[in-house]
Amino acid sequence: MSELTLTKTRFTGGIWEGVVSGGEGPLEVVLDAEPVPGVTLAPLPEGGRLLRVPVPAEAIGDGIRCFVIRSP
């Protein structure tokens, strides 16, 4: 298994996006010990995969929220 690298590309319209390099297979995004619904992972023509995470409205605001992105 190769090492995963995740690079944030943007956060707009409530969707966080990043490019995943290395590794294979699915990824899971967890917030408060619950999977985040609607996460997508799609191949990019130039290599790598685009990870899109819809951020729940209740997670946006003052304070710190920690999303865990992991390979199940």
C-alpha positions in Angstrom: 0.0 0.0 0.0 1.4 3.4 -1.0 1.2 6.4 1.3 -1.8 8.7 0.9 -1.4 12.5 0.5 -4.4 14.8 0.8 -4.1 18.4 -0.5 -7.0 20.8 0.1 -8.0 22.6 -3.1 -11.1 24.6 -2.1 -14.1 25.0 0.2 -17.1 26.6 -1.5 -20.9 26.2 -1.2 -20.6 24.0 1.8 -18.4 21.5 -0.1 -14.8 20.8 1.0 -12.6 19.5 -1.9 -9.2 18.0 -1.9 -6.9 15.9 -4.1 -5.9 12.5 -2.9 -2.6 11.1 -4.2 -1.3 7.6 -3.7 -3.2 4.7 -2.2 -6.2 2.9 -3.7 -9.7 2.0 -2.6 -12.4 4.0 -0.8 -12.1 6.6 1.9 -14.4 7.3 4.7 -15.1 10.7 6.3 -16.3 10.8 9.9 -17.6 13.7 12.1 -18.5 13.1 15.8 -18.0 9.3 15.3 -20.6 9.2 12.5 -19.9 8.8 8.7 -20.5 12.0 6.7 -23.2 11.2 4.0 -22.6 12.2 0.4 -18.8 11.9 0.2 -17.5 11.3 -3.3 -14.1 10.2 -4.6 -13.6 10.4 -8.3 -10.5 9.9 -10.5 -8.9 13.0 -12.1 -7.7 13.0 -15.7 -4.3 14.3 -14.6 -3.9 11.6 -11.9 -5.0 11.4 -8.3 -8.6 11.4 -7.1 -10.9 14.3 -6.1 -12.5 14.0 -2.7 -15.6 16.0 -2.1 -17.1 16.3 1.4 -20.4 18.0 2.0 -20.0 19.8 5.3 -23.1 19.6 7.4 -24.6 23.0 8.3 -24.3 22.3 12.0 -20.5 21.8 11.6 -20.0 25.4 10.3 -19.6 28.1 12.8 -17.5 29.2 15.7 -15.2 26.7 17.3 -13.3 23.7 16.0 -14.7 20.6 14.4 -12.5 17.7 13.4 -13.3 15.6 10.4 -11.4 12.2 10.2 -10.6 11.0 6.7 -9.5 7.4 6.7 -9.2 4.3 4.7 -11.8 1.7 6.1 
